[in-house]
Amino acid sequence: MRKARPLTVHHLNELLLICSLVLLVAVAAVRVSSRSGLPTLLIYLGMGVAIGTDGIGVTFNDAALTQNIGYAALVVILAEGGLGTKWSEIKPALPTAAVLSTAGVAVSVGVTAAAAHYVVGLGWQQALIIGAVVSSTDAAAVFSVLRTVPLPKRLTGVLEAESGFNDAPVVILVVAFSSQGPMESWYALVGTIALELAIGAAAGLAIGWLGAYGLRHVALPASGLYPIAVVAIAVTAYAGGALAHGSGFLSVYLATLLMGNARLPHWPATRGFAEGLGWIAQIGMFILLGLLVTPHELGDDIWPALAVGLVLTVVARPVSVLVSTAPFRMPWREKALLSWAGLRGAVPIVLATIPMVNDVPGSRRIFNIVFVLVIVYTLVQGPTLPWLAPRLRLEEAEPADLGIESAPLERLRGHLLSVSIPQASKMHGVEIGELRLPPGSAVTLVVRDGASFVPLPSTVLRRGDELLVVATDPVRDAAERRLRAVARGGKLAGWLGMGAG
């Protein structure tokens, strides 16, 4: 057997050059995607296909490596989604999202598997695997689309929480259906899912709380260490939950959701770091999945993919939404949008590698069907969702808000709040004294047009100003609430029924 050649510095330089060029093209593709409305998922998959066997000629068929890298990328994507999700938005949506992620998934799997068996003619094992694989909405696709569509907060909360929660039960189902031995009875499978979700939730909440508590009470020597610590805690939550035989995906999402709403120091820098990692994870995962597919083998699987996808989109998803929302009062327009917003993306393609790794008969056909289904219906649903929302009268204007970054003053038991006044803020024209900040807090510095000065009580604030507010620990939250209230309601906030925050 020939030994593999060691990686030399020359080979490393070539690899770095190729990877950096691919990343630059991928970054430029985001610009093309935003202008054309074409989902970035398709551009990145297309890049992988272009590099692969039927393109430049790079041969890649390692399903196990793709699965492992895909899992790692999903951890980063879920962490970025959890860090960017506001608890105030998803809290009212948790019951609906929880039912959609469990009972809704079960309904979707059953309907889609029946279509794959009776319409396409697949065996029951292959049909159940496809039903489970495509029943998970994709966190990356949902998070990216929802941040460009101004939906009501209750709908955004349902969709974000669902996409964060439903990966966990779907992974368990796909692994169970892909096993070569006798399949577990349905009640044993339900018990396994419930146990793994409970362990994952407990691990995620515990690790997230400990991580947030530590980061709020320990002053690190450099601000750049906070984003690294947050990502390390997120990965710890995934690994800890998985090693405890729980759902690592649920664990990482809950841990980052908790940290994302814990008012951590240097939060804008942390969010930017996590968002950058999320983009790298998406780019790498999509390109790798594109490399794994062989386009000339897809011809026979186009019709089955279209048939299964049609049933999934117009029957399985709407029925799962109707069943899941039955206990809750929800207008038909919102149910219609939820039905159409079940976006698929890289998650189903990654999960389709599980039967390939387990040598399930027909696993290559399963992968091809899922790949074509995701491509076609992402092209249909992604660009039309922003068009559908206003026609259902479900658009909602985004309120102007402040960007506030907090740095702890551990020895002084105080905080520095960095406040930026956006263009739409009603803080424009308000005097410093009219802010009426709580005792123990004060505006100590104003940066305007590149120059900084110490303000007087009569200093009038303007759009584009940056303020440095010092607040003692007991009044830190009250000071931030007051600043946000003035930004929304102007100097009379609190006297016109708007409260202090």
N, C-alpha and C positions, 0 to 999 in steps of 0.2 A: 504494500500500500504506500502510495506517495505521500510524503510529509507536506503539510501546508507550508508555503513560504512565509517566513516571518515578516511582519509589517515593518518596513524600513521607513526612515525619515522621508525619503522621496515619495513613497506610497502615501504616507500620512499627509504630505503637502498636497498631493493630487486629490486625496479624499476631502481635505478641508476646502480646497478650491471648488470642487463639485458641490459640496454641501452648502457653501456660502452662496454660490450662484443660484442654486435651487431655492434657497431661502429668499434671496432678493427677488427672484421671479415670482415666488409665492406672495411676497409682500406687495409687489406691483399688481398682482392679480386681484387683491382686495379692492384696489382702486377701480379696476375694470368691473368687478362684481358690483360695487356700489352704484356705478353709473348705468350698468346694463340690467340690473335686477337679477342676474344669474347667480344662484347660490354658490358661495365659495367652495362648498363641498364638491360640487361637480368640477370646478376648475382644478382643484387639487387631485381628485381622482383621475381626471384627464391627464394631468402631468405625470402621474404614476403609470398610467397606461401607455403614454407616449415614450416613457423611459423603458418600459418592459419589453416582453418578448416580441410583440407585434409592432413595436415602435423602434427605438434605437437598438434594441436587442439584448438588454440586460435580463438575464434569466434569474427568476426568484420564485421559489415554490415552497418556502419553509413556513407552513401554516402554524407550527408551534411557536416559532419566534414572533410571527405576526400577532398571534394571540397574546403573548406575554407583553409585547410592546403596546398593543392595543389596550390591555388592562391598565398598564402604567399611564398611558395617555388619558384614559377615562378617569383615573384618580385625579389627575391634574385638572381636567375639564370640570369634573364635579366639584372640586375644591374651589375653582374660580367662580363657578355658578353659585355655590353656597356663600362665598364671601360677598358676592354682589346682590344677594337677595335680602330684602328688608323684612324683618320679622313682623312689622306692623302691617305689611301687605299680605303675607301668607298666613298669618295667625287665623283670620276668619275663614281662610280657604282650606285649612288643614283637614277637617272632616271630609270634605268633598274630594280633596286630593288623595287622602288615604283610601277611600272607597274605590276611586278610579285606579289606584295603583295595585289593588288587590282583586276585588270582585270584578272591576272593569277589565283587568288583564285576563282573568279567567274566562269572561264572556268572549273577549276578543280572540283568545287562543282557540276556544271551542268552535266559533263560527268560521275562523280562517282555516283551521285544520280540516273542518268538514268540507270546505270548498276545495282545498288542496287534494283531498281524498276522492271526492265524488266528481268534481269538475275536471281536475287535471289528471287524476288516476294514480296519485302517489300512494305508497303504502302508509299505513297508519303511523308508523314510527317517524317516517320522513315528513308526513303531513303535520304531526304534532310538533316536531322540531321547527318547521317553518312557521307554524302558528305562534309558537312561543317567541321565536327570534324577532318577528316583525311586529309583535305586540308592544314592544317597548318604544316609547317616544324618545327622541335623541336630545340629550341635555344641551349639547353644543348648538344644534339647529334651533331649538326652542329659545335658548338664551339670546342667540344672535338676532333672531327675527323679532322677538318681543321687544328688544331694546330699540327697534326702529319703528314699531307700531304702537302709538299711544293708546293702549287699551285701558279700560277701567281697572283699578287696582285689584278688585276681587277676581277678575279673570286672569290677570297677570299672575296673581298669587297661586291660583289653581294650576295653571299650566307649568309654572316654574317648579312648584312643589311636586306635581305629578312626575315631571321629567327627572327630578332628583330622587324620587322614591321608587319608581317602578323598575329601575335597573336591577335592584336587589332580588325581588321575586322572580323576574324573568330569567336571570342568570341561573338561579336554582332550578327552574323548570327545564331550561335547555340542558343543563348538566344531567338532570334526572332522565330526560327523554333520550339523551345520547349514550346512556350506559348500555353496555353489551349484555349485562345480566338481566334477570327478570325485573320488570319495572315495579316500583313500590305501589301499594294500593293508594287510592286517592286520599283517604283520611291520613295515612302515614305521610304522604307528600305535603298535605296541608299543615300537619303538625311540624314537619321539618322546616317548612317556610316560616311558620309563626315563630319557632324557636330561634332560627337564624336571624330573623328580623329583630326579635327582642334583644338578643345578645349584641347585635350590631348597634342598635339604638342606644343601649346602655353604655357600651364602650365609647361611642361617638360623643354622647352628652358628657360623660365623665372626663374624657381627654380634652374635649373642647372647653369645658368649664375650667379645668386645671390650667390649660394653656392660656386662656384669657386672663385668669387671675394672676398668673405669673408675669405675663407681659405688661399688665397694668401696674404691677407693684415693684417691678425690677427695672431700674434705669440702665439700659445697655449703653456701652461707651460710644456707639456709632449708630445713627439712624438707619443705615443700610442693613444692620443686623436684624431689625424687626421683620422685614418681609421674609428673610431667610428662615427666621424662627417660626413664622406662621406657616410657611410651606412645610417645614419639617414636622410641625405638630399635625398638620393635615395628613401627611404620609404615615405618621405614627398611628393616627386614628384608623386609617385603612388597614395597615399591617396588624395592629393590635386586635381589631375586630375580626379579621380573617383568621388569625392564629388562635383566637378564642372560639373558633368554629361558628362565627357569626357572619353577618353580611358586612364585608369591608366597605362596599360602595355606600350603603346606608350610613355606616359609621363616619366616613369622611365627609359626607354631605352634611350630616347633623353637626359634626364638630366645627366645620367651617361656617355653617349657618350661625352657630352660637358665637364664634369669634367675630364674625362679620357684623354682629349687632352689639358688641361689647365695648364700643368706643375705645378701641386700642390706640396707642400712641402712633404718630406718623402714618395715619390710615391711608391718605391719598397715595403715598409712596408704596405702601403694601398692595393696594388695589392695582396700581399700575404694574407692579412686578408680577402679580398673579395673572393679570390679563395678558401680559407678554408671554408668560409660560403657557397659558392656555392656548394662545395662537400657535406657539411652537409645537405643542402636543397635537393640535388639530392638523397642522401641516404635515408633520411626520407620519401621523396615523393614516391620513387620507392617501398620501403618496404611497405608503407601504401597501395599503389595501389595493390601490390601483396597480401596483407591481404584481400582486398575487394573482390577479385575474388574467385570463387568456382570452382576448376578445373574439378570436375566430371560433372559439368553442361555445359562444353564447347563442348562436343562431337557433338551435333547437329549444332553447329555454326562454325565448322571448314571449311566446304565446302563454305558457304557463305562468310566467311572472306577471304579465298584464292581467290575466284572469284572476289570480290570487290577489294582486294589488287592488283590482277593482272591487272585489268583495270586501277586502279589508277597509277600503276608503269609504265606500258608500253603504256598507251593511254593518260590518263588525264594529268599526269605530263609533258610528252613530248609535248602534244598539247598546254598546258598552257605556256610552255617555248617558243615554236615557235611563238605563238600569241603575247606574251609579248615582245619578242626580235625583232619582225618584224620591228619596227621603228628604230632599232639600227643596226649598222654594227657589226656583231659578227661571227667569223668563226664557221663552223659546228662542229668542235671538241669541242669548248667551249659550244655550245648548247647541245651537247651530254652529256658532264659532268654535266651541270646544270640539265639536265633531270634525270640523275641517282642519283644526290646528294640531291634529295628532301627527306632528312632523317626524319623519324617520331620517336617519342620517348614518353616521359611521357605526353607531352602536349595533344595529342589526347585522352589519357586515362583519364586525369583530366577533359577534356571538356565533355567526355562521361558520367560524373557524373551529368551534368546539367539536362538532361532529367530525370534522376532518381530522383533528388531532386524535379523536377516539376511534377512528377507522370505521365509522358508521357506513353501511352500504348506501351508495348514492349520495355521499356527502359532497362530492364535487358538484353534482347537479343542484343540491340544496344551496350551495354557495353562489352558483351562477344565477339561480332564480332570485335569490335575495338581492344580489348585486344589481340586476336589471330592474327589479321592483323599486329599489331605493332610488336609482337614477331617474326613472321615468316619473315616479310620483313626487319626488322632490322638485322636479321641473314643473309639475302641475300645481302642487300645493304651496311651495315657498313663495313664488312671485305673486300668487293670487290672494294670499292672506292679507297683505296690506290693502289690496283692492276691495276685499270682502268686508273688512271691519267698518269702513264708513257707510257702506250700503246697508249694513245691519244697524247703523246708527250707534255704534259702540266705540267710536273714537273719543278720546278724552285728552284735553290739552294738558301738557306737562307743566306743573307749577314751577315758577322760578324759585330756586333754593340756593342756599349758601354752601360754599365749600369750606368746611372748617376742619383744620388739622390740629391735633392736640399733642403736646410734648410734656411729659411729666417732670415736675420739679420735686424730686423725691425728698430731698433734705428740707425744702421749704414747705412741703405739704401743699403744693399749689400746682397750677397748670398754666401753660401759655396756649392761648387759642389764636390760631392764624385764620383770619376771616377775609374772604374775597367777596366783593359786592358785584354781582352780575348785572347785566344791562337791564333786565326786567325787574330788578329788586325795588321795592318801595322804600328801601333804606336811603335811596337817593333824595337829598334835600333835608334829611333829618339832622338836627344838631346832636353833638355828642351828649349833651345833658339831657336831651329828649329821649335817649335810649332807655333811661331809667333802669340801668343795670342794678342787680341786687347788691346790697352792701357786702364788701369783700371782693368785688370785681371792678375793673376799670380799664378803659382804653388807654394804653400807654404810648402807642406809636401809630402813625398813619403813613403809608407809602403811597404817594400820588405822582404820577408821571415820572417815575424813576427817582424821585426825591423823597426822603423821609423826614418827618417832623413830629414833635410832641404836641398833641392837640390841646386846645382849650375847651371848656364846656360849650363855648359858642361856635366851635368849628363845625362847618356844614359838610356832611359827607356827600360824596359823589360816586357815580357809577365808575367802576374800575379801581376804586380805592382798595387798598389792603390794610387791614387793621391788625394790631397785636393787642390782644386782650389778656390781662392777667387775672386769674380767678383762684381764690383759695379752694381747697379740696371740698369743703362742705357746700359751696355755692356753684361749683363748676357746672353741674347739669342745669341749674336754674338760669345761669347766665347764658348758656347755649340756647335754652328754650326761649328766653327773652329776645335774643338776637334773631332767631328764626321768626318769631312772632312779628317783630318790627319789619323784617324783610318781606313778610307777606302782607301785613296790614298797615304799615307806615307808623308814624309817630303816635297815632291814636289807638294802636293795638292794645287791647286790655280794657279800654274804655268803650269800645264798640262791640263788646261781646266776643272778641277773638281770643281772650284769655292770654296767658303768659307764654304759651308755647304750643 
